């Protein structure tokens, strides 16, 4: 499909893999998309500034400096410098960074995902959402960010639904009543829509903008009390309100100064409200606020529900009686007002076809467009075959002179961990393997990553990887709840699989894996991403422990740090940190004892709130058939200054102390310290072992019974914790 993006080359129309309709989503063939002038031009400016040099990027992102300080204290200078070099190298390689633009469209539903109940194929809809309702021929948008278009509302006007909802939410934030005065500072697209909404609601509207052309447009739409001279505005307010001031002011301007906000505060009555909608400098004289007891209220996006995953992603609505105006209800009401001729956006909107997108943005930046127009929409060709638009694979590189012995690896799920760890490690062993393709839910991200790492293609469909004859192996690094199905599908397609932990998230999934491994696993290499056993210090430790037949007493501490309750690792995608993180240690116990499990017990905290959960604060105890015992203390309540991982092993009058995979202390007749300066936890080594096993047609680096046992241990601990 064709999509408008911002890149280092400016505005481009590119071929991008079409999105795949997910659960609770609808897939829409777009007729019109609406350009949000302020937001999108700001995005372009920020891209140009941050990509121009690395120092500007760091200055504009102060959190990066905080992260460096935190990493030095937890990982040490050597490891932090390595991470910085990798980050700088990655940014320098991003010569073709793609940023999808747009967040407001209209079109026709061409498919619906599982769980969708309010839409059907053929419905005319309007959709909102940054990175979702983009300037693309095809978009997939959650049900709660989509609304039906009323019969008398045209598709072009409906495409402004996101911008209209921003204005709707701002009006609701003002809490005005019939006949009260409202000042709108800034008569751009959002300001003009806000003024029309206020007019329709029976408020007494006064508008200000220094641009005389915008004043003329406002008057043409029936907003009569508008002026471009601030002294005239203040005079008019004094006369209209009897020197009391307006009941509420809405700042819809975009400015690098605090002047728009100052005007609003000065013009608002005592105990009035100032609503900040636009991107303005929020510096003001505190005494002005205190003297008048004015409320300063930010108005965020389309309304309640925005950025709430429970509402948007999982489709759980807020109760009507408690939250009257959610973002979806704002969207619906805005379209109803258009259909009833209360709002006119069409007459002030200039349209460009998709291939004239660059011209559209240039005209917006230079203000070189029809003086009677203020907004811009993009028209899409809907007469083309929809099937051709829904292509999910785009070639990004032609491989030349690839050795027939090189293993082709496709990356399924190229998130932060894959990009920061697995893909760079694959590039380190490029004499053994090459990256055939990149799978990502966002087509532009897939293309960007594929180009950075010289992959052959970008795709949004896992089936494309399964069908690719040049892909010998798949590295699965998606969200945890997707792992097992993708693993089973990959095995059935005859692919070798490296799957990030967890292998399974419940007993049914583990049983499926056990069954398929018995029937098909002998001809394939299937490896779970249990990397700790491959780390240099664990390799050395294992060699030393093998000199004795005595059982082990193992004590392990994982001080993993706090994660916000909304983090995906703690929701239905991640399934918690026991299943997703502690499983590493269950594998390590299995590896070091090389023994079957005999008994499992566990005990957890009883949390008083949702800040810390049971399955990230517990102790787990294990007894193995060889007589070894092991204990894991797993907690999210410790300090990040303290080491993250520590292990003590007692065997045959010897003690072994592992500190964060940086040092291994050996205490027997003498004391010895073995140092691993890199702090490597075995990520590169595990990938190398996986690729070599495929090349040499040898046994899996981690025996299947051990992968199954470690996963079983995690699932049993989860059961015990939940039943505590």
Secondary structure by P-SEA (a helix, b strand, c coil): cbbbbbccccccccccccccccccbbbbbccbbbbaaaaaaaaaaaaaaaaccaaaaaaacaaaaaaaaaaaacccaaaaaaaaaaaaaaaaaccbbbbbbbccbbbbbccccccccccccccccccccccccccccbbbbccccbbbbccccccccccaaaaaaaaaaaaaaacccccbbbbbccccaaaaaaaaaaaaaccbbbbbbccaaaaaaaaaaccccccccaaaaaaaaaaaaccccccccccccccccaaaaaaaaaaccccbbbbbcccccccccaaaaaacbbbbbbbcccccccccccccccccccccccccccaaaaaaaaaaaaaaccccccccbbbbcccaaaaaaaaaaaccccccccbbbbbbbccccccccccccccccccccccccbbbbbbccccccccccaaaaaaaacccbbbcbbbbccaaaaaaaaaaaccccccccaaaaaacccccbbbbbccccccaaaaaaaaaacccccccccccccaaaaaaaaaaaacccccbbbbccccccccaaaaaaaaaaaccccccbbbbbbcccccccccccccccccccccccaaaaaaaaaaaaccccccccccccccccccccccccbbbbbbcccbbbbbbbbbcccccccccbbbbbbcccbbbbbccccbbbbbccbbbbbbcccccccaaaaaaaaaaaaaacccccccaaaaaaaaaaaaaaaaaaaac
